[in-house]
Amino acid sequence: MSANGRARGEWSYGWKVAVAAMAGFSLSATFTFTFGAWIQPLEAEFGWSRGDIALGMSMITLVGALLSPPIGMLVDRWGPRRLGVPGSLVFAMGFGALGLTTGNIWVWWGLWFMLAFAFITIKPLIWTTAVASTFDKQRGLAFAVAMCGNGIASTFTPSLATWAIAEHGWRLAFPIVGGTIGLIAFPILFFFLHSGADRALAKKKMPRSDAPIDTTPERELYGLTTREALRTPAFYKIGLAAFLFTVAAIGLVPNMIPILSSFGMTRGEAAAIAGVAGISSIVGRLVTGVLLDRFNPNIIAGFIVLLPVVSCLLLLQSPGSVPVAIVAAMIIGVALGSEVDVIAFVTARQFGTLRYGTIFGVMSGLWSLATATGPFLVNRSYDVTGSYVTAIEVAIPLFLITSVLLFWLGRAPDFVRASSTT
């Protein structure tokens, strides 16, 4: 079968997995892209500092950072479906429970801490493992389609949260947002999330004589063990790149509404501009996915993570301009939309799929640590300086270092497959 035929064959049976992963990414990204909408209402009602409010979001990501490697091991052992389907329902309900917080800041932090244990079951490593184990020839595009879920979330959820807060108050806004996304994501995951990893594990555990007839082509898992991956320089370059980029990007993007508001724009304008980043991230993901499948992924990745430097410079040069802010949001949206794709893609390319869940679990843990660190530092910087300018300035060198790491990642090994793929 030709390469084009194999690519078409992958989509004929794998499109449902890509769509399910897209729904999963939308749900898991909800708290990231709506968080900024709650900062000002909570600050106004309880008098909490923005840094203290952001520490709630840090709770969920710190727990995720600590538990990502063992969750990755569970994904390799159980498959994405057994974690992602029930986890999506629990997370949606837990997000709605954030509306129960009181004036005691420890209650706010505690609710986020409990939500963290639901979030680890819907982390990006769940959805990337599902896609990586299902696609090969069109893996870059499949990652891009799946991760459009982040773009969908960043396009619609900031405005949904802002509207819900304005119409129903910040307490009811939590269950409105969580319930809306959960009711959409859960049925899609339940019916469509049957990945290559899930099928491979099911066939391994079931006696051959009892196995049901399955016309889906079987894909062998191949690549390095976790111990072998830890011995390669690429492992540490990818991990550091993921951490630095996320500290900078996730520090800025979830705070886009308060950042733009501090530049004199209304909350409605800020929310709409934040939504522009989501739209551009969808386009960026799809284009990047095609490029990753056709060209050197190291070059594509190194270039993509440079784009937010342009956004930072635009915001610093014209902080009160709505048109400039729209352009800046579009550019950073393309980069943020593509960054997870390229990290997931180069991880599979460098280390294979044999222990992808565990290896990407480590990367996801670094992501979570960075997600906890970035928003907290950005908001603490605002508390100290009364401005977001310093945070934007510091982000620029972090993006530059990330680009260098990915440009110099090195050539991926040629794996010997256990059997040929169809």
Phi, psi and omega per residue, in radians:
M1 nan 2.405 -3.135
S2 -1.223 2.888 3.118
A3 -1.080 -0.696 3.123
N4 -1.143 -0.645 3.112
G5 -1.149 -0.722 3.104
R6 -1.123 -0.663 3.125
A7 -1.107 -0.794 3.116
R8 -1.122 -0.642 3.128
G9 -1.110 -0.656 3.096
E10 -1.038 -0.774 -3.113
W11 -1.245 -0.490 -3.118
S12 -1.104 -0.564 3.116
Y13 -1.974 -0.224 -3.054
G14 -1.755 -0.115 -3.060
W15 -1.096 -0.584 3.131
K16 -1.132 -0.647 3.108
V17 -1.152 -0.717 3.113
A18 -1.101 -0.721 3.125
V19 -1.179 -0.719 3.107
A20 -1.086 -0.754 3.108
A21 -1.113 -0.620 3.079
M22 -1.063 -0.771 3.105
A23 -1.108 -0.707 3.118
G24 -1.118 -0.740 3.093
F25 -1.099 -0.680 3.116
S26 -1.042 -0.780 -3.124
L27 -1.172 -0.804 -3.073
S28 -1.213 -0.381 3.136
A29 -1.548 -0.101 -3.025
T30 -1.009 -0.848 -3.061
F31 -1.185 -0.530 -3.129
T32 -1.140 -0.826 -3.005
F33 -1.530 -0.237 3.095
T34 -1.759 -0.194 -3.004
F35 -0.983 -0.734 -3.098
G36 -1.063 -0.467 -3.109
A37 -1.177 -0.420 -3.095
W38 -1.630 -0.194 -3.038
I39 -1.078 -0.904 -3.085
Q40 -1.173 -0.749 3.079
P41 -1.060 -0.712 3.118
L42 -1.200 -0.681 3.097
E43 -1.093 -0.726 -3.118
A44 -1.201 -0.692 -3.065
E45 -1.393 -0.712 -3.013
F46 -1.887 -0.208 -3.124
G47 1.293 0.282 3.117
W48 -1.269 2.634 3.046
S49 -1.303 2.758 -3.133
R50 -1.176 -0.561 3.072
G51 -1.121 -0.724 3.114
D52 -1.160 -0.668 3.095
I53 -1.112 -0.776 -3.122
A54 -1.148 -0.396 3.121
L55 -1.123 -0.414 3.042
G56 -1.071 -0.840 3.086
M57 -1.096 -0.587 3.121
S58 -1.139 -0.541 3.115
M59 -1.010 -0.841 -3.064
I60 -1.162 -0.631 -3.099
T61 -1.409 -0.531 3.082
L62 -1.167 -0.760 3.082
V63 -1.089 -0.706 3.103
G64 -1.092 -0.645 3.128
A65 -1.121 -0.732 -3.105
L66 -1.236 -0.616 -3.016
L67 -1.734 -0.058 -3.114
S68 -1.047 -0.829 3.125
P69 -1.018 -0.828 3.098
P70 -1.156 -0.567 3.068
I71 -1.139 -0.667 3.068
G72 -1.043 -0.684 3.088
M73 -1.118 -0.671 3.112
L74 -1.164 -0.644 3.095
V75 -1.098 -0.732 3.106
D76 -1.121 -0.518 -3.093
R77 -1.571 -0.700 -3.035
W78 -1.803 -0.442 -3.055
G79 1.649 2.749 -3.106
P80 -1.106 -0.599 -3.011
R81 -1.110 -0.774 -3.047
R82 -1.166 -0.323 3.068
L83 -1.733 -0.808 -2.980
G84 -1.232 -0.663 -3.069
V85 -1.175 -0.983 3.113
P86 -1.185 -0.569 -3.133
G87 -1.091 -0.597 -3.129
S88 -1.112 -0.690 -3.132
L89 -1.220 -0.751 -3.136
V90 -1.144 -0.696 -3.134
F91 -1.137 -0.750 -3.135
A92 -1.047 -0.725 3.123
M93 -1.214 -0.674 3.128
G94 -1.148 -0.630 3.111
F95 -1.135 -0.712 3.093
G96 -1.089 -0.530 -3.121
A97 -1.213 -0.224 3.097
L98 -1.089 -0.387 3.088
G99 -1.183 -0.157 -3.141
L100 -1.493 0.001 -3.087
T101 -1.075 2.684 3.133
T102 -2.001 -2.993 3.116
G103 -1.267 -0.105 3.093
N104 -1.484 2.027 -3.077
I105 -1.046 -0.466 3.136
W106 -1.204 -0.499 3.058
V107 -1.170 -0.762 3.085
W108 -1.007 -0.859 3.122
W109 -1.121 -0.684 -3.127
G110 -1.130 -0.687 3.115
L111 -1.128 -0.675 3.073
W112 -1.176 -0.656 3.123
F113 -1.074 -0.775 3.114
M114 -1.164 -0.672 3.121
L115 -1.087 -0.490 -3.111
A116 -1.024 -0.601 -3.085
F117 -1.317 -0.334 2.972
A118 -1.446 -0.643 -3.081
F119 -1.114 -0.606 -3.089
I120 -1.104 -0.325 3.118
T121 -1.521 -0.102 3.102
I122 -2.217 0.380 3.132
K123 -1.109 2.788 3.127
P124 -0.930 -0.527 -3.109
L125 -1.097 -0.472 3.083
I126 -1.098 -0.863 -3.033
W127 -1.332 -0.619 3.113
T128 -1.208 -0.605 3.068
T129 -1.115 -0.720 3.116
A130 -1.041 -0.787 -3.110
V131 -1.251 -0.812 -3.093
A132 -1.049 -0.601 -3.109
S133 -1.454 -0.146 -3.113
T134 -1.813 -0.571 -3.069
F135 -2.011 2.673 3.059
D136 -2.366 -1.168 -3.093
K137 -1.135 -0.561 -3.121
Q138 -2.019 0.572 -3.065
R139 -1.116 -0.695 -3.136
G140 -1.070 -0.821 3.125
L141 -1.164 -0.672 3.120
A142 -1.108 -0.743 3.038
F143 -1.017 -0.752 -3.101
A144 -1.091 -0.780 3.124
V145 -1.091 -0.793 -3.134
A146 -1.078 -0.768 -3.050
M147 -1.407 -0.024 2.931
C148 -1.072 -0.311 3.051
G149 -1.005 -0.667 3.059
N150 -1.083 -0.743 3.125
G151 -1.120 -0.696 3.093
I152 -1.080 -0.765 3.132
A153 -1.109 -0.774 -3.099
S154 -1.273 -0.348 3.104
T155 -1.363 -0.784 -2.965
F156 -1.816 -0.581 -3.017
T157 -1.228 -0.568 3.063
P158 -1.056 -0.754 3.115
S159 -1.214 -0.650 3.087
L160 -1.072 -0.787 3.131
A161 -1.149 -0.745 3.138
T162 -1.101 -0.745 3.104
W163 -1.125 -0.806 -3.109
A164 -1.091 -0.672 3.114
I165 -1.155 -0.753 -3.123
A166 -1.173 -0.659 -3.055
E167 -1.554 -0.581 -3.002
H168 -2.204 -0.021 -3.112
G169 1.564 2.763 -3.028
W170 -1.193 -0.468 -3.137
R171 -1.165 -0.904 -3.137
L172 -1.221 -0.367 -3.132
A173 -1.096 -0.589 3.130
F174 -1.070 -0.940 3.114
P175 -1.178 -0.491 3.096
I176 -1.114 -0.839 -3.125
V177 -1.194 -0.855 -3.135
G178 -1.072 -0.746 -3.130
G179 -1.164 -0.706 -3.133
T180 -1.084 -0.885 -3.117
I181 -1.194 -0.691 -3.129
G182 -1.125 -0.719 -3.128
L183 -1.175 -0.446 3.074
I184 -1.424 -0.778 -3.001
A185 -1.292 -0.733 -2.988
F186 -1.040 -0.853 -3.138
P187 -1.089 -0.644 3.129
I188 -1.107 -0.773 3.130
L189 -1.136 -0.718 -3.088
F190 -1.078 -0.734 -3.052
F191 -1.579 -0.465 -2.972
F192 -1.902 -0.325 -3.016
L193 -1.450 1.454 3.041
H194 -2.295 1.443 -2.977
S195 -1.443 3.007 3.067
G196 -1.049 -0.672 3.118
A197 -1.135 -0.717 3.120
D198 -1.101 -0.749 -3.128
R199 -1.179 -0.727 -3.136
A200 -1.101 -0.722 3.129
L201 -1.192 -0.671 3.133
A202 -1.134 -0.717 -3.140
K203 -1.197 -0.588 -3.138
K204 -1.187 -0.618 -3.064
K205 -1.490 -0.399 -3.043
M206 -1.664 2.320 3.062
P207 -0.978 2.454 -3.037
R208 -1.033 -0.614 -3.104
S209 -1.212 -0.416 -3.121
D210 -1.697 -0.096 -3.040
A211 -1.206 2.374 3.095
P212 -1.224 2.727 3.099
I213 -1.190 2.188 -3.114
D214 -2.278 1.987 -3.107
T215 -1.478 -0.059 3.127
T216 -1.246 2.270 3.138
P217 -1.020 2.363 -3.138
E218 -1.481 2.316 -3.130
R219 -1.945 2.170 3.140
E220 -1.296 2.489 3.018
L221 -1.530 2.366 -3.021
Y222 -2.514 2.880 3.029
G223 2.191 -2.799 -3.070
L224 -1.498 2.656 2.943
T225 -1.320 2.942 3.134
T226 -1.069 -0.733 -3.127
R227 -1.125 -0.692 3.107
E228 -1.146 -0.699 3.136
A229 -1.105 -0.657 -3.124
L230 -1.141 -0.308 -3.135
R231 -1.529 -0.085 -3.059
T232 -1.691 2.481 3.048
P233 -1.066 -0.545 -3.108
A234 -1.039 -0.621 -3.133
F235 -1.012 -0.780 -3.072
Y236 -1.365 -0.551 3.071
K237 -1.155 -0.776 3.133
I238 -1.132 -0.770 -3.133
G239 -1.071 -0.790 3.140
L240 -1.176 -0.684 3.103
A241 -1.079 -0.789 3.124
A242 -1.067 -0.717 -3.102
F243 -1.170 -0.877 -3.049
L244 -1.149 -0.771 -3.138
F245 -1.092 -0.721 -3.089
T246 -1.218 -0.655 3.065
V247 -0.960 -0.798 -3.094
A248 -1.298 -0.887 -3.029
A249 -1.244 -0.801 -3.128
I250 -1.307 -0.354 2.994
G251 -1.167 -0.584 -3.063
L252 -1.636 -0.834 -2.961
V253 -1.120 -0.833 3.109
P254 -1.117 -0.363 3.121
N255 -1.712 0.292 -3.095
M256 -1.047 -0.681 -3.135
I257 -1.117 -0.930 3.094
P258 -1.146 -0.555 3.114
I259 -1.102 -0.888 -3.129
L260 -1.183 -0.586 3.073
S261 -1.120 -0.637 3.119
S262 -1.181 -0.340 3.088
F263 -1.557 0.115 3.048
G264 1.759 0.105 3.123
M265 -1.560 2.720 3.095
T266 -1.298 2.813 3.123
R267 -1.101 -0.608 3.100
G268 -1.123 -0.779 3.089
E269 -1.091 -0.764 -3.117
A270 -1.093 -0.734 3.135
A271 -1.146 -0.693 3.120
A272 -1.141 -0.714 3.121
I273 -1.153 -0.684 3.077
A274 -1.056 -0.610 3.091
G275 -1.162 -0.529 3.083
V276 -1.053 -0.680 3.106
A277 -1.042 -0.635 3.121
G278 -1.162 -0.741 3.131
I279 -1.097 -0.803 -3.119
S280 -1.170 -0.496 3.133
S281 -1.175 -0.577 3.103
I282 -1.139 -0.819 3.114
V283 -1.088 -0.789 -3.133
G284 -1.043 -0.715 -3.140
R285 -1.105 -0.826 -3.076
L286 -1.136 -0.762 3.123
V287 -1.124 -0.781 -3.139
T288 -1.092 -0.694 3.133
G289 -1.043 -0.762 3.103
V290 -1.122 -0.756 -3.128
L291 -1.118 -0.671 -3.140
L292 -1.107 -0.620 3.134
D293 -1.274 -0.366 -2.994
R294 -1.944 -0.418 -3.039
F295 -2.240 3.088 -3.135
N296 -1.066 1.997 -3.060
P297 -1.153 -0.457 3.129
N298 -1.136 -0.729 3.126
I299 -1.175 -0.769 3.125
I300 -1.061 -0.797 -3.113
A301 -1.127 -0.785 -3.125
G302 -1.089 -0.621 3.114
F303 -1.259 -0.743 -3.074
I304 -1.024 -0.765 -3.049
V305 -1.309 -0.102 3.038
L306 -1.422 -0.388 -3.026
L307 -1.010 -0.690 -3.120
P308 -1.085 -0.341 3.074
V309 -1.041 -0.699 3.109
V310 -1.096 -0.752 3.127
S311 -1.065 -0.769 -3.139
C312 -1.085 -0.767 -3.137
L313 -1.125 -0.683 3.116
L314 -1.110 -0.782 -3.137
L315 -1.136 -0.637 3.140
L316 -1.257 -0.588 -3.101
Q317 -1.385 -0.614 -3.101
S318 -2.360 1.251 -2.993
P319 -1.161 -0.403 -3.081
G320 -1.827 0.088 -3.048
S321 -1.562 2.124 3.114
V322 -1.152 -0.822 3.121
P323 -1.038 -0.718 3.123
V324 -1.136 -0.700 3.121
A325 -1.110 -0.634 3.111
I326 -1.123 -0.788 3.119
V327 -1.100 -0.764 3.125
A328 -1.065 -0.725 3.125
A329 -1.146 -0.674 3.112
M330 -1.085 -0.761 -3.078
I331 -1.197 -0.833 -3.131
I332 -1.185 -0.479 3.075
G333 -1.142 -0.712 3.093
V334 -1.041 -0.780 -3.105
A335 -1.195 -0.801 -3.126
L336 -1.145 -0.597 3.113
G337 -1.174 -0.504 -3.055
S338 -1.684 -0.353 -3.001
E339 -1.096 -0.793 3.122
V340 -1.113 -0.668 3.124
D341 -1.023 -0.861 -3.036
V342 -1.213 -0.642 3.110
I343 -1.153 -0.777 3.107
A344 -1.098 -0.712 -3.103
F345 -1.176 -0.873 -3.091
V346 -1.195 -0.481 3.055
T347 -1.112 -0.824 3.107
A348 -1.141 -0.644 -3.107
R349 -1.219 -0.703 -3.095
Q350 -1.358 -0.575 -2.972
F351 -2.130 -0.144 3.126
G352 1.426 -2.920 -3.046
T353 -1.973 -0.065 -3.067
L354 -1.018 -0.826 3.111
R355 -2.182 0.694 -3.073
Y356 -1.069 -0.723 -3.120
G357 -1.031 -0.793 -3.133
T358 -1.188 -0.813 -3.102
I359 -1.152 -0.825 3.122
F360 -1.232 -0.380 3.041
G361 -1.076 -0.663 3.074
V362 -1.149 -0.775 3.098
M363 -1.070 -0.713 3.133
S364 -1.150 -0.609 3.069
G365 -1.098 -0.711 3.081
L366 -1.147 -0.676 3.051
W367 -1.014 -0.827 -3.112
S368 -1.096 -0.734 3.099
L369 -1.067 -0.725 3.119
A370 -1.184 -0.669 3.116
T371 -1.126 -0.581 3.073
A372 -1.254 -0.622 -3.044
T373 -1.388 -0.789 -3.021
G374 -1.001 -1.039 -3.120
P375 -1.060 -0.641 3.124
F376 -1.106 -0.816 -3.119
L377 -1.148 -0.689 3.134
V378 -1.098 -0.789 -3.127
N379 -1.295 -0.554 3.047
R380 -1.161 -0.639 3.068
S381 -1.066 -0.689 3.085
Y382 -1.137 -0.720 3.137
D383 -1.058 -0.635 -3.078
V384 -1.429 -0.744 -3.019
T385 -1.775 -0.284 -3.081
G386 1.323 0.264 -3.087
S387 -2.690 2.745 3.069
Y388 -1.696 0.072 -3.057
V389 -1.077 -0.795 -3.120
T390 -1.040 -0.735 3.140
A391 -1.094 -0.705 3.121
I392 -1.144 -0.707 3.128
E393 -1.125 -0.704 -3.133
V394 -1.197 -0.517 -3.110
A395 -1.132 -0.523 -3.042
I396 -1.037 -0.926 3.128
P397 -1.117 -0.490 3.101
L398 -1.143 -0.706 3.085
F399 -1.130 -0.659 -3.127
L400 -1.156 -0.762 3.123
I401 -1.106 -0.712 3.113
T402 -1.023 -0.744 -3.133
S403 -1.074 -0.775 -3.138
V404 -1.064 -0.755 -3.132
L405 -1.050 -0.720 -3.100
L406 -1.352 -0.622 3.061
F407 -1.046 -0.642 -3.068
W408 -1.756 0.513 -3.077
L409 -1.192 -0.597 -3.131
G410 1.722 2.847 -3.092
R411 -1.295 2.433 3.126
A412 -1.318 2.586 3.117
P413 -1.243 2.758 3.032
D414 -1.672 1.893 -3.080
F415 -1.406 2.523 3.021
V416 -1.590 1.963 -3.099
R417 -1.259 2.538 3.098
A418 -1.136 -0.584 3.050
S419 -2.690 2.787 -3.126
S420 -1.226 2.573 3.102
T421 -1.638 2.677 3.137
T422 -1.741 nan nan
